[in-house]
Amino acid sequence: MPTCDGCQHLFTKNGYSRHLAQSKNPACIIIYDQMQNYVPSAPNLHFESRPPSPTTAKVSEVELDNFDSDENSPPNIFEGDYFNTSAEDLEWPEDDAEEDIEHDGLESEEEDMEAEGAVAEQEQDWEPPVAEQTIEDQNLPMDEETSDTHGTDQNRARQHDAEAPLFQRPHIVKFPLHNAGATQDLEDSDSDSHEECHQSGYHRYHQQVSSAEEDGIWAPFTSQIDYEVAHWAKTRGPGQVCEKLGLSYKNSRELNKIIDTKIPAHRPRFQHKEILVAGEAFDVYCRDIIDCVKALYGDPEFAPYLVFVPERHYTDQNETQRLYHDLHTGKWWWNTQILLAYLPTTKLEHITNKSARRRSLANSFHACMHHVVEPLVEPGINGMAIMSGDGALRRGHPLVACYIGDYPEQLLVTGIKTGECPKCDIPSDELSSKDLPFHTHNLGDILDALALVDEDPYEFTKACLSAGIKPLYHPFWEDLPHCNIFHAITPDILHQLYQGLVKHLISWIKSAFSDAEIDARCKHLPPNHNVRVFMKGISILSRVSGMEHEQICRFLLGIIIDIGLPNGASPLRLVCAVRGLLDFLYLSCYPCHSQRTLDLLDDTLNRFHDNKSIFVDLGIRSSFNLPKLHSFRHYVTMIQHFGTTDNYNTEYTERLHIDLAKDAYRATNHKDDYSPPHIDLLYSRQYKVAKHPSTKRVTFSALAAEYGAVHFRAALAHFVVQVTEPDLTSRQLEDMAMDVILPFQSVAVFHKIRYNIINNDGTPNNLTVDSIHARLARHDHHRRNVPARFDMALVNLGNGGPLGVEGYCVAQVRVVFSLSAKAKIAMFRNLNVPDHLAYVEWFTPFASKPQANHGMYKVFRAFCDGERQASIVPVRNIRRSIHLMPKFGPVAPREWTTSNVLDRCSTFFVNTFTDRDAYVTLF
């Protein structure tokens, strides 16, 4: 251990640096002043098991050459902050000021603090003692290389090659018939009012709400304030409306009257129908399905996004590889959501025979649905004139293309027996097969069997059983034109994956390992914007939602990498099975697919099938004849026909059910802003920090002692030389940095970086998709201790691209700061220096390939002479946050917590599954 020459005390290597930064001993202060210009070692040094540290020179030489030009900036560059703050706005108090004031823009930070205070309180909860485990030599660590390394490299290269075309502009082939989607002349239409034709939806709406007494853009309200208070009252609660504002209504009753009588209904009105089934009358409330089609089609907000003819999208002009995303890019349209209805939920308890009751329930469902979809039959065959929101009139054929539902509803709709596939004829005892051939149910044979319903009941039942369905009395899809219900059944990410196989997988993993060990690992994960830390573990969870399963998927692989199986069994197959299923999950959710990525989807499913036998060997499963597992074999075909899975996800209808059925209220004229879905694999982002710093003035000594930025002064001097003298060699840069004198002793510090989406039209979106924290320990409003938090980030070294980790390095963000305008002029003259900078501590560079078995990269902290390697980088070079999974070993150390694991653990795996951007980047 080093000895301080000033006071002759012994210290650890890190403790020695902190002692010098804080000591008031004159002899120690002299030593500290002599070390102020310390610069980390050059980047060409190599260390055993600790690859060369990416010092400031390596991080910034490429990027900082172009400070005067925006042409070669990284893709996610955003100059300044979200509010376009100028340099003059960043004039902080002089160094001798005593201010340390927190400013606006920290409301969300206070909310974060409250949440993390509760988390910190749970860190002290009692944990069960560590169970003794016998770990034998045959238990292979998951970070050891195996014979499958070459195959892993090939899979990684294939995925990058397959994803690369998805970032390019597609080559589009239009449908060859020119009359498809063409507008109609007024003479050809059967519209009751030619005057309405070729008027936009906005114009027609204005005519409907305007009157002789109330005209103008705010009609039927009298003024802007009249409308805004109404909007506030309906969305924020009734409250009390002040009469002095001169509003056109005095209470909520009068406001509701205006809404109900003077504002055109955005949605078609519900109609009441009575259905008679098994001698019992049922009330059905539904909207006219044709009116729903017209309401959606004619909404002027949707007009710019309507597509009237199918298209084929390809990656190049040679049409070598087809792309699939929205419905019009799939095969179905080429070849060939308003809440619609409330159906009765009776259990028909007066029917005592269970079989008869089940048949009656199914028949009642189809009878109700028949009334809902019956209006589609005639226009589906002959077409109908329909006007879009821009006033153009076209002939349309409303058809049932897809039916979205969970497995029980799919069985109810198709009439297939429980335990069988609602789409194909594969035997129920062969559902676990990965390659057994199958065929879609034969619609012709089924319709022939259903046609016997009014003849001999025995022959009808026999014919239905022979065709492979239950005897249904006139199913609603029987007469629908161009509808094959077995083709229309679509994949269901929510129920088949998150609430299906993922739910099973988590249960199997908990059976393979002890609950205490799984929970300990879940509780000791470091914090991250995209990862929820389950502070009580996951074994106690009940009635787990799809969102919670989705959150567990983000760290599931990382917590089992090196955990010990009973009797020293190797977890290799288990890890490969989990990785295969997670890869299938993430690939199936891509918003755009090519034939190559669909081939990858099949490969990941095969990888799970090839390794699933581990659960049988462990006595957890006896077979895998699960309909939801078999349904994965239909995903590729369904994506090719109907586009990507985000076109038919039951999460949308679940959300609709909650919003309209459970939380309905009187206001009926709400209209959410519509934004077309992103088809990019990666969202365009921009970073954003608060307009004012969290702390205006933090001294260099405080940065070292409190933020852990021990070498801040040296790193900043190094950064100054790189910017002002970009052509120097590494040796010249080191020498020149030692002569830099900083004319200030403090900087303004920010505690949080946010990342927002940029819309397709280039406008910013306020949705925060990522964030990075770098802040001190503090207390929340309940006086609970909130630990310090310094997040991990993925830093662009200057040549990082959208795919892969080449050109990136992991770093821990210690300080986010800004220099005053005077400091910039003094240090950088007239050079264009970013407004926001960050002091980061580096981890070792990414290896040439990830670990063979689990596909994650291993990283360590980068040290040189016992000191953590650090430097200054522009915040714009920080692409995103990154989540590190600790290498727990066979048993997780119980002294680790979510707030100290980054400092106590020495080896980490870079988490691939925090979100889609991380998955694409870090595969």
N, C-alpha and C positions, 0 to 999 in steps of 0.2 A: 504493500500500500504506500502511496506517496506521502512524503513528509513536507509540510509547509515550511519553507526557509524563513518565513517571517515570525511565526509563533512556535515552530517546532512540534506541532501537533500532527498526529497521523489521521489520514482520511482515506475513504474509498476514492476511486477515480472520479466518479460523478460528484461525490461529496466535496472533493477538493475544489472543483470549479465553483460550486455553489458557495463554499466558504469564502473564496476570494471575492466573489461578487457581493457578498453581504457583510464582510468583515469591516470593523471600524479601527482595527489595529493599523497604525501608520505603515509599519513594515509590510503588512499583507496588502495594503492599498497600493504600495509602490509596485509589488509583484503583479497585481491585477492590472495596473496601468500599462506595464510592459507587455502584458499578454492581450491587450485590447485589440490589437491588430492581428490576432491569430487567424490564419486561413487554413481550412481543411486541406488534406493532402490532395495531390494531383490525381486525376481520374484514371491514370494508367497503372495504379498500384493494384496488386491482387492479393487476396487473403484466402487462406484455407477455409473452406465452407462458408466464406463470406465474400462473395464476388465483389469486384471493384465498385467502390462507392461512387454514385453519380453526383459529383461535387458541382458547385455552381457553374464551373466552366462547361461541364458536359451538358448541364441542363439548358443553359441559356445561349451558348455561342451561336448555335444555328438560328434560334428564334430572334435573338436580340439584334442580329445583323439587319433586320428589316424593320426596326422601330419607326423609320421615317416613311415607310411605305405600307399601305394596307393590302397590296396585291397578293402577298405571300402569307397572309395571316391564316392561322388555323381555322377550321370550319366553324368553331363555336365562339369566335372572337366577338366581344361586345365592348366597345370603347365606353368608358365612363359607367355610370350606374343607370338604373331604370328611369330615373327622373331627369336625365340629361344634365346632371350637375356640372357646372363649369368650375375651372380651377379657382376662380375668385370666391366661389361659394365654400371652398375648403380651407379658408383661412382660420386656422385654429389659434388659440391664445399662445403668446410667446412662452418660451421655456420656463421663465420665472413665475408664470401664473400658477395659482394653487387650485385651479378648477379640476374637478373630477366628476362631471355631471353626466347623468344618463339622459338621453334625448328621446324624441319621438321615434316611431318606427319599430318599437320594441314590444308591441302588444303581443305578437305571436311568440316572442321570446319569453314573455312572462307566462304564457300558456304552456310553453314547453317546460318551463321551470316547475310549474305546478305538477305536471305529469311526471317529470323525472324525480320530483321530491317524493312522490308516492312510490316510485320504483326503488329509490334509495332506501326508503323505510323498509321495504320488503327484503332488501339485501341481507338484513340482519336476522331474518327468519331462521328458525331451527331447521337443520338438515339432518336426515337419518345418517347413522354411521356408515362408513364405506364397507360394503360386504366383501369378504375375502373371496377372491377369484383365483382359480388355478389357470394360469396362462402358460401354455406349453410352447415349445419352440415351433411347432407346426402352424401356430397362429401367425400368418404372414402379415407384417405391417403393410398398410395400404400405400405407403409412399415408396415402397421398394419397386424396382423395375422388374417386369415379368416378360415372358415370351410374347405378350400381346402388344408390346411397345410399338412395333412396326404398324400393326393394325390401328392403334390409336392415332398415330401420325397420319395414316391414310384417311381416317375418318375426319380428322380435323381439317386436312387439306381439301377433302371433298366438300365439307360444309362451307368453307370459305369460297371455294370455286362456285358452289351452287348459289350462295347468297350474293355474290358480286353483281350479277345481272339485275338483281332486284333494285339496285341503286341507280340504274340507268333509265333514261326515258324509253318507254316501250315503243315498238313498231306496231301500229294499229291497222287491222284489216276490217273494213266496213262490211256490213251485210250487203250482198250483191243486188237485192231487189230495191229499186229506188223508191217504190211506193210505200215501203215499210216505214212507219213513223211520219209520213208526209202529212202536212196540214190539209184541211178540207176547205173548199169554197163554201160561202154562206148558203148558196143555192142547194148544196148537197146535204146540208145539215137539217135536222129536224128540231132545231132549237126554237123555243117559243118566242124568243126575242132576239132578232138580229142585231138590235141596238147594243145588246150586251157583248156581242162577239167582238174580238180584237180589242177589248178593254182589259187592262191589267186588273188583277185581283185587288190591288190597292185602290184603284179608281172605283170599282164596284163597291168595295167596303165603305169608302168615303160617301158614296151616294146613299148607302143604307143608313149610316149613322147621322148624316146631316139632316137638318130641318130648317124651316124658315126662321125659327127663334134661335137655333144653335147651329152655327156653321163655323168653319175654320178647321185648323189641323187638330184641335183638341176635342172636337165634337165626339160624343154628346156632352162633354164637359165644357164649362164656359171659359176656362183658362188653363194655363200650365199648372198653376198651383192647385187648381180644382182637381185636375187629374192626378198630380203627384201625391196629394194627401189621400185621395181615394186608393191609389196603389199602395201607399204605406199602410192605410187602415186595413186593407184586405190581406196583405202579406205579412204584416208585423203584429196583427191583433187589432181589435176594434178600438180600444182606447177612447179618449174623449177628443172630439173635434171642436176646435174653438170657433164660435160663431163670428168672432171678429174678423176671421179670414175672408168672410164673404163667399162661402162655398155654396154650391147649388143643392146641398143636402145638409140636414141637421143631425141625422142619426144614422145608425147602421141600416135601419129598415128602409129609409129613403135611398141610401146608397145601393142597397141590394135591388131596389126597384129599378134604378137606372141601369144597373148591370143586366138585369133579367129582361127588361123591356126595350131598351134603346141600343144595346150592343148586340150585333148579330152573333148567334151562337157559333163558336169555333168548331164544336163537335155536333154531329147529328143527334137529334133528340132520341131518347129511349122510347121504345114501343112495348106495349104489354100484350102478351099472347098467352092463351091457355092451352095446355097440352094434356090429353087424356091418355094415360098409360096404366094398364092393369087395373082399370076401374077407379083410378085416382087422378084427380085434376092437379096439374102443376102450373104455377105461374112462371113464365119466362119473360125476362126483360132484355130486349136486344135493340141494337141500332140497325137500321137498314144498311145492308152491306154495300149496296151500290152507292148510297149517300156517303158512306165512309170512304169508298174509293174516290168519289168526286171531291170530297173535302180534302183529302191528302193530295190528290193530283192537282187540284185547283188552288192550293195555298200558294200565294205569291212568294212566300219566303223560300219555298222549295223549287221555284221555277228555274233558277240558274243551275240546279243540280239534277234535273230530270234527264233521263236517258230514254230515247224513244226506239232505238234499234239495237240489236245485239252487236257485239264486236269481238274480234279475236285479237288478243294482245300477245306479242312475241318479244323476245329479248333482242332480236336483230331483224334486219330486212330480209335475210334469207329464211326467216320463219323456222329456225331450227329448234327453238324451245318456247313452248307456250307458257303464258302467265295467267294466273287466276287470282282475282280478288273480289270485286263486286259481282252481283248476280248477272249483269249483262255480259260479263267476260266468260261465263261458264258455258257448258255445252247445251244445257236444257233449253235456254231461250233461243239459241241458234237453231236447234232441231225442232223444234216444235214452234206507326202503330197507335192507332186509336183503340181503346177498349171496345170490343165488339158486342159482348153479351154477358149477362149474368144467368147461369143455368141453375136449375134447382138442385139442392144437395140432400134431398130426402133419402132415407135409408130403407123405405118401404117395409117397415117392421111388421106391418099387418100381414105380409106374406111369410108364412112360417117355414116353408120349404126353402132351404138355403140356395139350392141350385136354381129354383124358379125365381128367387129374389135377385140373384146375380144376373140372370138373363133379363129380368125386367129392368134392372138398373141400367144395363147396357143399352137396352132398347129405348129407354127414356132419354138417355144421352143422345142417341142417334136421331130420335124424333125431334128433340129440341134443336140439334145442330142442323137438321134438314130444313127447319123453318128459317134458320139464320142464313144458310147458303143457297137456298132455293132461288133467290133473285139472280144468282150468277149463271144459271143454266142458259137462259135465252140470249143474253148479251155475250156469253162466252162462245156461243155458236155463231151468232150473226153479227156480233160487234155492236158498239154504241158510240155515239158522238160524245166526246168528253173534252172539256175546256181546261187547259192548264192555267197556272197563275199568271202567265204573261199574255193571256187573252187568245192564244192560238187554239184552234179547234182541230181535233184529230179523231180518228176512229180507233177505239181500243177494244180489246177482248179481255175482260177480267177473268183470270184463271187461278186455280189453286195450284201453286208451284211447290210449296214446302209446307209441312205440318210440323210445328215445333212443340215438343212436349217431353216430359220425363217418361221413364220406362212403363209405369203403370198406365199412363195416358196413351202411350203408343199401342199397348195391348188393347186398351179399350177401343181405340179408333180402328185398328186393323182387324180385331177379332182373333188375334193369335193367342195361343195358350201361354200361361205363365211358365217361365223357364225356357221359352223358345225365342228365336230372333224374330222381331216384327218385320224384317226386311227380306230375309232369305230362308231357304229350306234346309239349312244345315241341321243335322240331328242335335237334340238337346244334350246328348252325352258326348258330343264332339265339339262343344263350344270352345274348349281350351286349345284346339288345334290351330297352328299358325299357318298351315298351307293346305288344309283339306278343301277341295273345290266346292262351290255352292252356286246356286242360281236364285235370282230374285223370285219371290212368289209369283205364280202365273195368274195374272189378273183375269185373263180370258176364262180359265177354268173356274175361278172363284165367282165371277159374274154369272156364269152358267149355273153354278150351284145355287146362288142367291135367287135366280129367276124362278126356282121351284118353290118359293116360300108360300105361295097361295095354293099349292097342290098338296099332295100327300105329305103330312108332317114327318113321317118316318123317312121317306125318300129324301125330303129336304135336309133333315139332320144327317143322314148318311152321306149325301152329296157334299155337304159342308165339311164333314170330318175327312172325307176323301180328298177334298181340295186343300185341307190343312188349316181351316179356320173354324171358329165357333159358329153355330147357327144364329145369324143376325137377321133381324127383321128390318129390311130396307135401310142399310147403313147410309149415312148422309152423303157419302162420296159415290154412291152407286150410279147416279145420273150426271155427275159433273163432267163437262166436256174436257178432253185432253188431260185428264187427271188419273194418274196411277198412284194410289195412296201408298203403295209399298215403295215406290221410288221417292215419294214426297217426304217420307220420314227422314229427318235430318239428324246429324250428330248433335250431342247435347253436352257441351263442355262442363256445365255446372253439375249435372246429375250423374253423367257417365264417368267423369274424371274426378273433379274435386269431391263430390259427395258419393262417388262410386269407388273406383279403383284406388284413388289416393286415400280415401277413408279406410279401405281394407288394408292398404300397405302400411299405414301408420299403426293399425291394430296388430298386424303381423310383426312389425319391428318391436313394438312394446312387448309382444310375446317372446321374441327372440332374446331380448335383453331385459335387465331389471328396470322396473319403473323408476327406482331411485336414481339409477345412473343416467337414464334418459332425461329425467327432470333436472338433474344437476347440470348437465350440459346445456340444456335449454336456458337455464337461469344464469349461466356464466358467459353468454355471448356478448360481445361488445355492442354498443348501440349504433344504429344506423337509421337514416331517414326511411329506408324502404324495408326494414326488418323489425318486426315486433318481437320484443323480448318477453317471453312468458315467465314472469317472475315466480309463479307457483308451479311451473312445469306444465306438461301437457297430459299427464296421466290422469289428472283429476277432472279434465274437461268432460262435460256432458252436453248433448244436443249441440254438437259443434256445427257452426255454420260453414257455408262454402267459402266465405271470406277468411275464416280462421284456418280452414284446411289450406287455402291458397297461401296464407302467411307461413304455415308450418312447412310447406314445400320449399320455401326460400332458404331454409337452413337444414332441411332433413338429411341431405347427403353428408353435409359437413360434420354432423354430430355422430355419425356411425363409421367414419373412415377408419379409425384405429381402435374401436371399442372391441372388447373381448367377447367372443361367443362361448357358450357352455362347452366344457371339455376341450377347450383349446382348438375348436374347429376354425378353419380359415373363413373369414368373412368376405373373401374375394367375390364369390358368386352373388352374395347378397348385395354388395356394393355395386356390382355391375348391373344387377336387376333394378336396383333403385335408380341408378344413373340412366338406364334405358327408359324407364317409365317417365322420369322427369324430363328427359330429352323429348320424348313423344309429346308430353304435355306442352312444353314450350314451343316446339315446332308446330303443333296443331293450332296454336293461337296466333301464328304469324298472320299479319293483315294482307300479305301478298305471297303467292306461291308460284314457283316454276315447276316444271316436271322434275328437275333435279332435287329440289327441296322436298317434293313429294316422295321421291325415291329414298331420301334420307329419313322421312317419316316412317316408311316401311322398315328401313334398317333398324331404327331405334326400337320399334315394336318387336322385331325379331330378336334383338339383344335381350329384351326382357324375357321373351319366351325361352330363350336359350339358357337362362340362368334362374328361372323361377323355381326349379326343382329344389333349390336350397330350402325353401319353406316346407316342402314335403319331407326332406331329410331331417329337418329340425322338429318334425311332428306338429307343425303349425297348420298345414293344409293337407288334405287327402286328395284333392283334385282342384282344377281351375275351370270348371264348367260354369262360368259366370257370363250371363248375357251381356253385361256391360263390358267385359273384357273382349268378347267376340266382336262387339260393335265397333271396336277400333279398326277392324279390318275393312270397314265400309268408309272410313274417313277419306281416303284418297279419292275414291269414286265420287263421293258427295261433293268434295271440293272442286273436282273437275266439272261437275254438272251445275252446281249452284254457287260457286265462289267460296271464299274462305269462311271459316266457322263464325266469324263475328257478324255474318249476315243472318244467322239463325240461332242465336244463343238464347236459352231460356232465362238467362239473367235479366234480359230486357223485360220479358213478360212478368217475371217475379217482381221486378221493380214497379211495373205498371200495376200489378195487383195490390202491392202495398200502398202505392200512392193514391189509387182511385177507389179501391174497395175498402181499405182499412182506415185511411186518413182523408176521406172525401169531405169536402165542405162546399158551401153554397156557391162560391164564386166559380163561374163556368167559363170565363173568357181568358184564362191564362194561356200564354203562349211562350214556350221556352225558345231561347235563341238556338238556331240550328247551325251546326258547323259540320261540313262533310268530314267523314272519317279519314284519318291519315292512312295511306297505304304504304308508307315508308316503314322499314324495319326499325329505324332510329328516328326519334323525334328531333327536329331542330330545336336547339336550346339557346337561351341567353342567361347569363348570370345576373344577379341582382343583389345589391346590399342596401342597407338602410341609407336614407339621404344624409343622416347625421350619424357620427360614430357612437358606439356604445359607451366609450370612454374617450374624452377629448385628449387627454394627456397621460401617457404611460411612459415613465422613464426607462432607459435601457436597463438599469439595475433591476427595476420591477419586472421587466420582461424576462430577465434571466431567473429571478428568484420565484416569481409567481406563475409565469406562463411556461417556464422551462426552456425559453429561448436563450440558452447559455451563450451562444456564439453570434448573437444578433448583430453586434457592432461589426464584427469581422465579416459576416456574410453580407451586410449592407455595403461595406467598403468594396468588397469583391464585385458586387452587383453594379456599383457605380462605375468601376473601371470597365467592366464588360460592355456597358451601354456607351460610354464615352470613347472607348478605344477598342472597337470590336475586332480589329485586325491583329491584335497582339497574340503572341504564342502563349501557351499555358504558363511557361516559366516567367515570361515578361509580365503577364497579368498578375502572378503571385507577388512579384517584386513590387509592382506599382501599387497594388492594393495595400501594402504595408505602409505606404506613405500617405494614404488618404486620411484627411482630417475632417471629421463630421462636425459642421457648425451648429449642431443642435443635439439635445440629449433626450428627446422624447418624441413619440409619434402618436397619432390618433388611431385607436384600435376599434375594430368591428368584431362582433361575436358570432356572426352568422352570414353565410352565403346561401342564397336561394337560386334555384334553377327553374325557369319558367319555359313553357312550350312556345314556339313561334308557329302561328297558324300557317296554312298553305298559302295565304295571300300576303304573308310577310308581317302581319300585325302580331303584336305580343299577346299572349294569353296569360291571365293572372293565375292559372293553375300551377301550383308548385309541385314539380315532379321529383325534386331532389333538393337536398340541403346539406351543408357542412357546418358543424359547430366548432368553435375554438374559443372557449370561455372558461372563466375561473369557477371555483366552488363558491356557493352562496347559499342563502336560506330563502325558502319560498314564503308565501304569506301565512302559512301555518307553522312557521319556524322550523320546518323540516330541512335537514341538510340536503343540498343538491350538489352532488360531486362535480368536480371539474370535468370537462368533456373536450377532448381534442380528436376530431374525427379523421379517418383515413380518406385519402383522395387518390385519384388516378390523374397523374400529371403528364401532359404532352411535352415531350422533350424537344419538339420542333418538327418532327417528321412522322408523327402519329396519324394514322388514317382512320376511317370509319369502322374497319374490320380488323380484328386481331390486336395483339398487344405490342406489336413491334412499334417502337417509337414512344412507348409509355413506361412509366415507372410508378410504383406505389410510394406514397409519402404520407406522413402524419402532419396535419396542419396545426401549427402551434400559435401563430399570430397572423391575423389579417389586419393590415394597416394601410394608412394613406399618409403621404407627405404633404405638407403645406405648399402653396404656390411659391413662397419664398425659398423653401428648402429645395424644391425642384430646380429653380433658376440657379441657386448657388451650386448645386451638385451636378446638374445635367445641362446647364446652359439652355439652349433653345431646342433641345432634342425632345421628341414626342415620347414621353414616358407614361405608361398606364397609370390610371388614377389609383388602382387598388393592387397592392402587392401582398405576398404571403411568405412568412418564414416557415419552412417545412423541414422535417427530418426524414431522411431517405431510408427506404428499404432496399434490399438487394435487387438488381435488375431481374426481369423475367428470364427464365431459362428458355432454351430454344424450343422446348416442348413441355406440355404439362405432365403431371404424374400419370403413369400408364393406366392404372386401374380405375381411378375416380375422375380423371380428367381435369383436376384443379392444379393451379400453379402453386409451388411452395416458395415462400419468401421469408427472409430474416431481416432484422434491423441491420443497417450498414454502419460498421464501426471502423475507425482508424485510430490506432494508438489508444484504444479504450474509450474514445469519444464518439458520440453519435454524429454522423455526417449530416450537415444541414446547409441550406442556402436559401436565397431569396428568388422567388419566381413571380411573374405576373399572375394575378388571379385568373385572367382570361386563359391561361395555359392549363388551368385545372379543369379537366373535362367533366368530372362527376365525382360523387363520393364513391367509396369502395368499402366492401365489408370483408373483414378478415375472420376466418374461422380458426380458433386456436387448435393447435395439435394437442389434444387432451391426453393422449396415451391410453392404455387399457382402462384406467380409472381417472376420472376428472379430479384434480386437486380441489379439495373443498375450501381452501383458503382463497381461491380465485373468486372474484365477483365481476359483475358486468362493468363496474367502474374501474377496476384495477387490472383486468386480464391483459390489456394491451401492454402494460409495463411488466407484468410478471411472467407472461409466456414468452418464449424465445423463438418459436417456430409457428408459422401461420400458413393457411391455405387461402387463396383468394377465392371468395365465394362467387360462383358463376350465376346463381339463380335469384339474385335480389330483384331483378326486373328484366324486361326484354332487352334493354340497351346493354346491360351487363352481360347477358347471355350471348348476344351477338358479338360483343367485343372480346369476351374472355374465354370463348369456347376453346 
